[in-house]
Amino acid sequence: MKFTESILQMALETIGSIPGILRQEVLEGPPAEAILTVAETRKVDLIVMGTRGLGRLAGLLIGSVSQRVVSQAGCPVLLVR
């Protein structure tokens, strides 16, 4: 089993059963672009994602996936710390 598949499997086991549909994909490329492309393609109503909590200054200096998604998404984005 590939590393990405094992991480995905652990995440699915942690989530367990939910009332809804879980879709799983492994995408390659810059994370922000991948998230934005999937959100646009699937016409999602909300993007929910975590942050590492680097703060504004560190985020500006090294870049932040969540900041980029928030600024470019065509739908609301909920950030969870």
ROTI-837224 format. One record per residue (C-alpha): residue number from 1; residue in three letters; x, y, z. Coordinates in nm, 2 decimals. Each point is the difference from the previous one (the first is absolute). Example, Ala and Ser with C-alpha at 12.3 -4.5 7.8 and 13.67 -1.06 7.14 Angstrom:
2
<pt i="1" aa="ALA" x="1.23" y="-0.45" z="0.78"/>
<pt i="2" aa="SER" x="0.14" y="0.34" z="-0.07"/>
END
This chain:
81
<pt i="1" aa="MET" x="0.00" y="0.00" z="0.00"/>
<pt i="2" aa="LYS" x="0.13" y="0.34" z="-0.09"/>
<pt i="3" aa="PHE" x="0.08" y="0.26" z="0.27"/>
<pt i="4" aa="THR" x="-0.29" y="0.23" z="-0.12"/>
<pt i="5" aa="GLU" x="-0.24" y="-0.29" z="0.00"/>
<pt i="6" aa="SER" x="0.09" y="-0.10" z="0.36"/>
<pt i="7" aa="ILE" x="-0.04" y="0.36" z="0.12"/>
<pt i="8" aa="LEU" x="-0.34" y="0.02" z="-0.17"/>
<pt i="9" aa="GLN" x="-0.11" y="-0.33" z="0.15"/>
<pt i="10" aa="MET" x="0.10" y="0.12" z="0.35"/>
<pt i="11" aa="ALA" x="-0.20" y="0.33" z="-0.05"/>
<pt i="12" aa="LEU" x="-0.31" y="-0.20" z="-0.12"/>
<pt i="13" aa="GLU" x="0.02" y="-0.22" z="0.31"/>
<pt i="14" aa="THR" x="0.03" y="0.30" z="0.23"/>
<pt i="15" aa="ILE" x="-0.30" y="0.17" z="-0.16"/>
<pt i="16" aa="GLY" x="-0.21" y="-0.32" z="0.02"/>
<pt i="17" aa="SER" x="-0.36" y="0.01" z="-0.11"/>
<pt i="18" aa="ILE" x="-0.16" y="0.33" z="-0.09"/>
<pt i="19" aa="PRO" x="-0.34" y="0.10" z="-0.14"/>
<pt i="20" aa="GLY" x="0.11" y="0.09" z="-0.35"/>
<pt i="21" aa="ILE" x="0.22" y="-0.10" z="-0.29"/>
<pt i="22" aa="LEU" x="0.38" y="-0.01" z="0.04"/>
<pt i="23" aa="ARG" x="0.20" y="0.03" z="-0.32"/>
<pt i="24" aa="GLN" x="0.37" y="-0.08" z="0.00"/>
<pt i="25" aa="GLU" x="0.26" y="0.10" z="-0.26"/>
<pt i="26" aa="VAL" x="0.37" y="0.03" z="0.00"/>
<pt i="27" aa="LEU" x="0.11" y="0.30" z="-0.20"/>
<pt i="28" aa="GLU" x="0.35" y="0.12" z="-0.10"/>
<pt i="29" aa="GLY" x="0.11" y="0.35" z="-0.03"/>
<pt i="30" aa="PRO" x="-0.01" y="0.32" z="0.20"/>
<pt i="31" aa="PRO" x="-0.26" y="-0.05" z="0.28"/>
<pt i="32" aa="ALA" x="-0.18" y="0.33" z="-0.03"/>
<pt i="33" aa="GLU" x="-0.05" y="-0.04" z="-0.37"/>
<pt i="34" aa="ALA" x="-0.12" y="-0.36" z="0.04"/>
<pt i="35" aa="ILE" x="-0.25" y="0.11" z="0.27"/>
<pt i="36" aa="LEU" x="-0.13" y="0.29" z="-0.21"/>
<pt i="37" aa="THR" x="-0.03" y="-0.21" z="-0.31"/>
<pt i="38" aa="VAL" x="-0.20" y="-0.28" z="0.18"/>
<pt i="39" aa="ALA" x="-0.23" y="0.26" z="0.17"/>
<pt i="40" aa="GLU" x="-0.07" y="0.17" z="-0.33"/>
<pt i="41" aa="THR" x="-0.05" y="-0.33" z="-0.20"/>
<pt i="42" aa="ARG" x="-0.24" y="-0.14" z="0.26"/>
<pt i="43" aa="LYS" x="-0.17" y="0.34" z="0.07"/>
<pt i="44" aa="VAL" x="0.04" y="-0.04" z="0.37"/>
<pt i="45" aa="ASP" x="-0.19" y="0.22" z="0.24"/>
<pt i="46" aa="LEU" x="0.27" y="0.01" z="0.27"/>
<pt i="47" aa="ILE" x="0.37" y="-0.08" z="0.03"/>
<pt i="48" aa="VAL" x="0.10" y="-0.12" z="0.35"/>
<pt i="49" aa="MET" x="0.37" y="-0.03" z="0.07"/>
<pt i="50" aa="GLY" x="0.25" y="0.01" z="0.28"/>
<pt i="51" aa="THR" x="0.28" y="0.25" z="0.07"/>
<pt i="52" aa="ARG" x="0.33" y="-0.04" z="0.16"/>
<pt i="53" aa="GLY" x="-0.04" y="0.33" z="0.18"/>
<pt i="54" aa="LEU" x="0.32" y="0.17" z="-0.11"/>
<pt i="55" aa="GLY" x="-0.15" y="0.35" z="0.03"/>
<pt i="56" aa="ARG" x="-0.02" y="0.27" z="-0.26"/>
<pt i="57" aa="LEU" x="0.36" y="0.10" z="-0.01"/>
<pt i="58" aa="ALA" x="0.14" y="-0.35" z="-0.04"/>
<pt i="59" aa="GLY" x="-0.28" y="-0.08" z="-0.25"/>
<pt i="60" aa="LEU" x="0.10" y="0.30" z="-0.21"/>
<pt i="61" aa="LEU" x="0.37" y="-0.09" z="0.01"/>
<pt i="62" aa="ILE" x="-0.03" y="-0.37" z="-0.09"/>
<pt i="63" aa="GLY" x="-0.34" y="-0.01" z="-0.15"/>
<pt i="64" aa="SER" x="-0.31" y="-0.17" z="0.12"/>
<pt i="65" aa="VAL" x="-0.23" y="-0.25" z="-0.18"/>
<pt i="66" aa="SER" x="-0.29" y="0.11" z="0.21"/>
<pt i="67" aa="GLN" x="0.06" y="0.37" z="-0.06"/>
<pt i="68" aa="ARG" x="0.02" y="-0.06" z="-0.38"/>
<pt i="69" aa="VAL" x="-0.32" y="-0.21" z="0.01"/>
<pt i="70" aa="VAL" x="-0.19" y="0.26" z="0.20"/>
<pt i="71" aa="SER" x="0.11" y="0.28" z="-0.24"/>
<pt i="72" aa="GLN" x="-0.08" y="-0.19" z="-0.32"/>
<pt i="73" aa="ALA" x="-0.30" y="-0.23" z="0.08"/>
<pt i="74" aa="GLY" x="-0.33" y="0.07" z="-0.17"/>
<pt i="75" aa="CYS" x="-0.18" y="-0.13" z="0.31"/>
<pt i="76" aa="PRO" x="0.03" y="0.05" z="0.38"/>
<pt i="77" aa="VAL" x="0.30" y="-0.16" z="0.18"/>
<pt i="78" aa="LEU" x="-0.01" y="-0.12" z="0.36"/>
<pt i="79" aa="LEU" x="0.34" y="-0.02" z="0.16"/>
<pt i="80" aa="VAL" x="0.04" y="-0.22" z="0.30"/>
<pt i="81" aa="ARG" x="0.30" y="0.03" z="0.23"/>
END
